[in-house]
Structures are given as structure tokens and as C-alpha cells.
Amino acid sequence: MTAFLIGIATITAATFSWRAAQIGSTAAFDDRQSISETVKVEQQQIEITLQLAANAQEYARYRADYGVAAGLDREADRLAAAGEPLLARVSRAEADSLRRGATMRAAEAGVFGRFTISDDLLEPTARPRPFDYEARARALAAEQSTALESPGKLDPDRWASEADAIRDRVNGLVRGAFLALVAVLLYTIAEVSSRRRTIIAFATAGALVYLAVVVGTLTSVFFA
């Protein structure tokens, strides 16, 4: 009977070790996924930041053109008041052309969506449109997540949490395997002992350790 218990405890320790090695590879995969997605998230954030910087630069040019157009409008008003209607019309036409060109460049550069300023492309407004930095950042993030080559929704923290949970299970299985070997040691002492009291004591201790290991490990990590 003691030899049979030694065999059972040995198989249990080997099973726990095998299971720990098996799910340990899953933890390594989750770690790689977490690192990969973290890199991709950083790359996406850098791309968004660069695009926002380019948009801000183009918007500054857009505002500058509108400033020049406003100056031409004032010049047209002065010319009209001075009795030069022809020159005034020319000045206003230059201002309108400048605003139209500024609006087109801003739309082509992605500062404003074409559908957002579709009316402006036909007839530019007299005042420049505002540039919402946060709204543009959200729009760029949405474009990245819906693009054909997009990796989809990235969540490196989820992969890291799953890897940590698996490592906790691995540690529990390793402890279970170690304690199962302790039970093997106790059974072995009982097996080689010639005194009945010693046999009963060590066999009982081994059985208690083994039962505690099996119940604790199976309920906490093995079937988690």
C-alpha cells in the first residue's frame, strides 16, 4: 500500500509539473502579445501626434491666409469709400480667392473633413473656422481603428493581466508539485522503516500532506 501511495504521489507531482509547463508557455505568449500591442499603441500615438502637428501647422497657414484676406477686405472698403469701385472689386475678389485657396489646402491637408466644410469649399466663410485639437485627435484615432490594415482594438493591459494570472497558477502548481514530493519523501520513510509506529506516523503524515496538496491545488489553480 505504501509503495502504491508513493507511485500516486509521484504521478501527481509529475502531472502538476507538466501542467505548469503547459500553461507557462501560454503566459509567455500573452507577454509577447502585450509587448507587441504596447509597441503598436505607441506607434499609433506617435502617428496621431505627428498628424496633429502637421494639421496645426496647416491651420496656422489657413488662419494667416484669412488674416491677409481680411486685410484685403479692409482695403476694398477704403477704396470703395475713396470712390474706386473697380479697385475695390478687385481687392474683394483677391480676398475671396485667398480664402477659397486656404480652405482647399486645409481640407486637402486633413485639417478639416471635406464633409464637414463642404459648404465652405463652394463659398468660403468670411471668418476662419476653429480648429478643435481634441476632436481631431479622436477622429484620427477612429480612422486608425477602422482602416483596412488596422490591427483592431489594442488592449495590451488585458494580455498583461492574463499573463500575470497564468503565472500565479504556475506558481501554485509548482508549489503543489513540491509538496507532493514531500509526501513521497514521507511515504518513502514509512516504506523503509521497520517500526510499526514509525510507519503509521509517516504514512499518515504523507497522506495528510498529499490530500492537502491535491485539494488545495486542484481547487485553486488546476481547474481555474
JOPEVEN-V45520 format. One record per residue. N is the residue number from 0. RES is the residue in one letter. PHI is phi as a letter, one per 20 degrees, with the letter a starting at -180 (NA if undefined). NEAR is the number of other ideal C-beta (glycine too) atoms within 12 Angstrom. D_FIRST is the distance of its C-alpha to the first C-alpha in Angstrom with 1 decimal. Layout:
# JOPEVEN-V45520
n=N res=RES phi=PHI near=NEAR d_first=D_FIRST
n=N res=RES phi=PHI near=NEAR d_first=D_FIRST
This chain:
# JOPEVEN-V45520
n=0 res=M phi=NA near=15 d_first=0.0
n=1 res=T phi=f near=26 d_first=3.8
n=2 res=A phi=f near=16 d_first=5.4
n=3 res=F phi=f near=14 d_first=5.0
n=4 res=L phi=f near=31 d_first=6.3
n=5 res=I phi=f near=29 d_first=8.7
n=6 res=G phi=f near=20 d_first=9.9
n=7 res=I phi=f near=24 d_first=10.5
n=8 res=A phi=f near=37 d_first=12.3
n=9 res=T phi=f near=25 d_first=14.2
n=10 res=I phi=f near=21 d_first=15.4
n=11 res=T phi=f near=35 d_first=16.5
n=12 res=A phi=f near=33 d_first=18.4
n=13 res=A phi=f near=20 d_first=20.0
n=14 res=T phi=f near=23 d_first=21.0
n=15 res=F phi=f near=37 d_first=22.6
n=16 res=S phi=f near=24 d_first=24.4
n=17 res=W phi=f near=20 d_first=25.6
n=18 res=R phi=f near=28 d_first=26.9
n=19 res=A phi=f near=30 d_first=28.6
n=20 res=A phi=f near=20 d_first=30.4
n=21 res=Q phi=f near=19 d_first=31.4
n=22 res=I phi=f near=30 d_first=33.0
n=23 res=G phi=f near=23 d_first=34.4
n=24 res=S phi=f near=18 d_first=36.7
n=25 res=T phi=f near=22 d_first=38.0
n=26 res=A phi=f near=28 d_first=38.8
n=27 res=A phi=f near=20 d_first=40.8
n=28 res=F phi=f near=18 d_first=42.6
n=29 res=D phi=f near=28 d_first=43.5
n=30 res=D phi=f near=23 d_first=44.8
n=31 res=R phi=f near=18 d_first=47.0
n=32 res=Q phi=f near=25 d_first=48.3
n=33 res=S phi=f near=26 d_first=49.1
n=34 res=I phi=f near=19 d_first=51.0
n=35 res=S phi=f near=20 d_first=52.8
n=36 res=E phi=f near=24 d_first=53.9
n=37 res=T phi=f near=21 d_first=55.0
n=38 res=V phi=f near=17 d_first=57.2
n=39 res=K phi=f near=25 d_first=58.6
n=40 res=V phi=f near=25 d_first=59.3
n=41 res=E phi=f near=16 d_first=61.2
n=42 res=Q phi=f near=18 d_first=63.1
n=43 res=Q phi=f near=29 d_first=64.1
n=44 res=Q phi=f near=19 d_first=65.2
n=45 res=I phi=f near=16 d_first=67.3
n=46 res=E phi=f near=21 d_first=68.9
n=47 res=I phi=f near=27 d_first=69.8
n=48 res=T phi=f near=19 d_first=71.2
n=49 res=L phi=f near=17 d_first=73.3
n=50 res=Q phi=f near=25 d_first=74.6
n=51 res=L phi=f near=28 d_first=75.5
n=52 res=A phi=f near=20 d_first=77.3
n=53 res=A phi=f near=21 d_first=79.3
n=54 res=N phi=f near=31 d_first=80.0
n=55 res=A phi=f near=23 d_first=81.2
n=56 res=Q phi=f near=20 d_first=83.5
n=57 res=E phi=f near=27 d_first=84.9
n=58 res=Y phi=f near=30 d_first=85.4
n=59 res=A phi=f near=21 d_first=87.4
n=60 res=R phi=f near=25 d_first=89.6
n=61 res=Y phi=f near=38 d_first=89.9
n=62 res=R phi=f near=25 d_first=91.1
n=63 res=A phi=f near=20 d_first=93.5
n=64 res=D phi=f near=29 d_first=95.1
n=65 res=Y phi=f near=33 d_first=95.5
n=66 res=G phi=f near=20 d_first=97.1
n=67 res=V phi=f near=23 d_first=99.6
n=68 res=A phi=f near=32 d_first=100.2
n=69 res=A phi=f near=26 d_first=100.9
n=70 res=G phi=f near=20 d_first=103.4
n=71 res=L phi=f near=28 d_first=105.1
n=72 res=D phi=f near=26 d_first=105.4
n=73 res=R phi=f near=18 d_first=107.1
n=74 res=E phi=f near=23 d_first=109.4
n=75 res=A phi=f near=26 d_first=110.2
n=76 res=D phi=f near=20 d_first=111.1
n=77 res=R phi=f near=17 d_first=113.4
n=78 res=L phi=f near=21 d_first=115.0
n=79 res=A phi=f near=19 d_first=115.5
n=80 res=A phi=f near=13 d_first=117.1
n=81 res=A phi=e near=14 d_first=119.3
n=82 res=G phi=n near=10 d_first=120.6
n=83 res=E phi=c near=16 d_first=118.6
n=84 res=P phi=f near=15 d_first=116.7
n=85 res=L phi=f near=14 d_first=116.2
n=86 res=L phi=f near=20 d_first=114.5
n=87 res=A phi=f near=23 d_first=112.5
n=88 res=R phi=f near=19 d_first=111.2
n=89 res=V phi=f near=18 d_first=110.3
n=90 res=S phi=f near=28 d_first=108.4
n=91 res=R phi=f near=27 d_first=106.5
n=92 res=A phi=f near=18 d_first=105.6
n=93 res=E phi=f near=24 d_first=104.2
n=94 res=A phi=f near=29 d_first=102.2
n=95 res=D phi=f near=26 d_first=100.8
n=96 res=S phi=f near=19 d_first=100.0
n=97 res=L phi=f near=29 d_first=98.2
n=98 res=R phi=f near=36 d_first=96.1
n=99 res=R phi=f near=25 d_first=95.3
n=100 res=G phi=f near=23 d_first=94.3
n=101 res=A phi=f near=36 d_first=92.2
n=102 res=T phi=f near=38 d_first=90.4
n=103 res=M phi=f near=24 d_first=89.8
n=104 res=R phi=f near=28 d_first=88.3
n=105 res=A phi=f near=38 d_first=86.1
n=106 res=A phi=f near=28 d_first=84.8
n=107 res=E phi=f near=20 d_first=84.2
n=108 res=A phi=f near=26 d_first=82.4
n=109 res=G phi=n near=27 d_first=80.1
n=110 res=V phi=f near=38 d_first=81.4
n=111 res=F phi=c near=33 d_first=82.0
n=112 res=G phi=f near=23 d_first=80.6
n=113 res=R phi=f near=18 d_first=83.3
n=114 res=F phi=f near=11 d_first=82.7
n=115 res=T phi=f near=21 d_first=82.9
n=116 res=I phi=d near=29 d_first=86.4
n=117 res=S phi=g near=15 d_first=87.6
n=118 res=D phi=f near=15 d_first=90.8
n=119 res=D phi=f near=28 d_first=91.4
n=120 res=L phi=f near=24 d_first=91.4
n=121 res=L phi=e near=14 d_first=94.3
n=122 res=E phi=b near=13 d_first=96.1
n=123 res=P phi=g near=30 d_first=94.7
n=124 res=T phi=f near=22 d_first=94.8
n=125 res=A phi=f near=18 d_first=97.3
n=126 res=R phi=d near=16 d_first=94.6
n=127 res=P phi=f near=28 d_first=91.5
n=128 res=R phi=f near=27 d_first=88.1
n=129 res=P phi=f near=19 d_first=85.6
n=130 res=F phi=d near=28 d_first=82.4
n=131 res=D phi=e near=18 d_first=79.2
n=132 res=Y phi=f near=19 d_first=76.8
n=133 res=E phi=f near=13 d_first=73.7
n=134 res=A phi=f near=19 d_first=74.5
n=135 res=R phi=f near=31 d_first=75.0
n=136 res=A phi=f near=24 d_first=71.6
n=137 res=R phi=f near=15 d_first=69.9
n=138 res=A phi=f near=25 d_first=71.8
n=139 res=L phi=f near=29 d_first=70.8
n=140 res=A phi=f near=24 d_first=67.1
n=141 res=A phi=f near=17 d_first=67.4
n=142 res=E phi=f near=20 d_first=69.0
n=143 res=Q phi=f near=26 d_first=66.2
n=144 res=S phi=f near=21 d_first=63.5
n=145 res=T phi=d near=14 d_first=65.3
n=146 res=A phi=f near=14 d_first=66.5
n=147 res=L phi=f near=9 d_first=65.5
n=148 res=E phi=e near=11 d_first=63.7
n=149 res=S phi=f near=17 d_first=62.2
n=150 res=P phi=f near=20 d_first=58.4
n=151 res=G phi=n near=15 d_first=58.3
n=152 res=K phi=f near=16 d_first=57.2
n=153 res=L phi=e near=25 d_first=55.5
n=154 res=D phi=b near=20 d_first=53.0
n=155 res=P phi=f near=25 d_first=51.4
n=156 res=D phi=f near=16 d_first=50.1
n=157 res=R phi=f near=17 d_first=47.9
n=158 res=W phi=f near=27 d_first=46.2
n=159 res=A phi=f near=22 d_first=45.8
n=160 res=S phi=f near=18 d_first=44.2
n=161 res=E phi=f near=24 d_first=41.7
n=162 res=A phi=f near=27 d_first=40.9
n=163 res=D phi=f near=18 d_first=40.3
n=164 res=A phi=f near=20 d_first=38.0
n=165 res=I phi=f near=30 d_first=35.9
n=166 res=R phi=f near=24 d_first=35.7
n=167 res=D phi=f near=21 d_first=34.4
n=168 res=R phi=f near=30 d_first=31.6
n=169 res=V phi=f near=32 d_first=30.9
n=170 res=N phi=f near=22 d_first=30.7
n=171 res=G phi=f near=28 d_first=28.3
n=172 res=L phi=f near=37 d_first=26.0
n=173 res=V phi=f near=26 d_first=26.3
n=174 res=R phi=f near=25 d_first=25.4
n=175 res=G phi=f near=37 d_first=22.4
n=176 res=A phi=f near=33 d_first=21.3
n=177 res=F phi=f near=23 d_first=21.9
n=178 res=L phi=f near=30 d_first=20.0
n=179 res=A phi=f near=37 d_first=17.0
n=180 res=L phi=f near=27 d_first=17.3
n=181 res=V phi=f near=26 d_first=17.6
n=182 res=A phi=f near=38 d_first=14.2
n=183 res=V phi=f near=34 d_first=12.9
n=184 res=L phi=f near=25 d_first=15.0
n=185 res=L phi=f near=32 d_first=13.6
n=186 res=Y phi=f near=36 d_first=9.9
n=187 res=T phi=f near=24 d_first=11.5
n=188 res=I phi=f near=24 d_first=13.5
n=189 res=A phi=f near=30 d_first=10.7
n=190 res=E phi=f near=23 d_first=9.2
n=191 res=V phi=e near=17 d_first=12.8
n=192 res=S phi=f near=19 d_first=14.0
n=193 res=S phi=d near=10 d_first=15.0
n=194 res=R phi=e near=13 d_first=16.0
n=195 res=R phi=g near=11 d_first=14.0
n=196 res=R phi=f near=12 d_first=15.9
n=197 res=T phi=f near=18 d_first=15.3
n=198 res=I phi=f near=23 d_first=11.5
n=199 res=I phi=f near=18 d_first=11.8
n=200 res=A phi=f near=18 d_first=14.6
n=201 res=F phi=f near=29 d_first=13.2
n=202 res=A phi=f near=33 d_first=9.9
n=203 res=T phi=f near=21 d_first=12.3
n=204 res=A phi=f near=25 d_first=14.7
n=205 res=G phi=f near=36 d_first=12.6
n=206 res=A phi=f near=26 d_first=11.7
n=207 res=L phi=f near=21 d_first=15.4
n=208 res=V phi=f near=30 d_first=16.6
n=209 res=Y phi=f near=36 d_first=14.7
n=210 res=L phi=f near=21 d_first=16.0
n=211 res=A phi=f near=21 d_first=19.4
n=212 res=V phi=f near=36 d_first=19.5
n=213 res=V phi=f near=28 d_first=18.7
n=214 res=V phi=f near=18 d_first=21.1
n=215 res=G phi=f near=21 d_first=23.7
n=216 res=T phi=f near=34 d_first=23.8
n=217 res=L phi=f near=23 d_first=23.8
n=218 res=T phi=f near=14 d_first=26.4
n=219 res=S phi=e near=20 d_first=28.7
n=220 res=V phi=c near=28 d_first=28.8
n=221 res=F phi=f near=26 d_first=26.7
n=222 res=F phi=d near=14 d_first=28.6
n=223 res=A phi=f near=17 d_first=31.8
